Amino acid sequence: MTALDPPAETAGTRTGHLDRIAEVPVWRHRIPVGHGVVTPGTEDTVAELDRLQIPLHLDGQRVLDVGCSDGYYSFVCEQRGGTVTAIDDESSFLGGDERRNGLRTASDLRGSTIDYRVADVHDLATASVAGPFDLILFVNVLYHLENPVLALRQLAEVARPGALLVLKTYYRTDVRVWVRGRCLGFDVMPAPKWWFFPGTELGGDPTNWWAPNRAGLAALLEATGWSHRFTGRWRDRLYLHARRTHA
Ligand SMILES: C[S@@+](CC[C@H](N)C(=O)[O-])C[C@H]1O[C@@H](n2cnc3c(N)ncnc32)[C@H](O)[C@@H]1O
């Protein structure tokens, strides 16, 4: 898979770039911004890119990156020819002075034309996020949502018929067995199930609300207008590609 390249042309200086990056309090993604500078994120986005299997060629396609954070996957889609709208409600920062993603800074330094909006996926109309989109990235966001059914319906509304949804989420296996301190999980139940975390039960993070089993995720997609195929599993994350079925 092609990872994200530095921008072809870079204005400014290395010191100027480092100063701009230091103004952003928290970086999640490692984004090359030119002059040999890479943003100091912690997520292994290159390995993740392999697991997500985002199409390599996006010429002429409109892309929506939901919960984009610093925008690594948005920049990848732009590099692959897509016209990208990226949204995030910036809830991961839980308010306060440090409430901001690094996307604006990275976009500026890369000379990107990504359209970034602070928006809630439950309410795309308020932010004037209008389809139709050909590709929707929904990466590690589902379990943060108060209303997954509403969100998937909203995305179906702005998806072109046949559009591709690339989804990764935290989920729970039906059976867990510990062998020599290692947890082995198995997806065995045909019945949909969702765990609810009204407080900080999941990872101490109050923005975590729901986790499905594999059947629960499949049922959610079927109920909201998507046909899917699972593409992989890595630790406690499940990956799938879904297509918008005709309304
Ligand atoms: C775990 S991060 C994932 C970021 C990125 N997609 C990735 O995989 O690296 C979840 C992101 O979704 C955003 N988010 C959470 N709830 C949201 C909502 N209702 N609407 C839009 N974005 C949301 C958070 O602010 C955060 O940036």
The ligand as a Gaussian input file, in Angstrom:
#p B3LYP/6-31G(d) Opt

LIG

0 1
 C      -10.570000       7.473000      18.161000
 S      -10.579000       8.972000      17.232000
 C      -10.283000       8.331000      15.589000
 C       -9.645000       9.355000      14.701000
 C       -9.270000       8.843000      13.299000
 N      -10.439000       8.508000      12.518000
 C       -8.349000       7.665000      13.420000
 O       -8.784000       6.535000      13.230000
 O       -7.166000       7.875000      13.756000
 C      -12.306000       9.399000      17.145000
 C      -12.533000      10.749000      16.513000
 O      -13.940000      10.898000      16.259000
 C      -14.360000      12.176000      16.683000
 N      -15.796000      12.086000      17.002000
 C      -16.372000      11.517000      18.087000
 N      -17.714000      11.661000      18.053000
 C      -18.003000      12.328000      16.911000
 C      -19.220000      12.786000      16.307000
 N      -20.404000      12.593000      16.905000
 N      -19.142000      13.432000      15.136000
 C      -17.940000      13.666000      14.529000
 N      -16.752000      13.272000      15.054000
 C      -16.783000      12.603000      16.223000
 C      -13.456000      12.496000      17.873000
 O      -13.359000      13.876000      18.160000
 C      -12.123000      11.888000      17.420000
 O      -11.344000      12.800000      16.688000

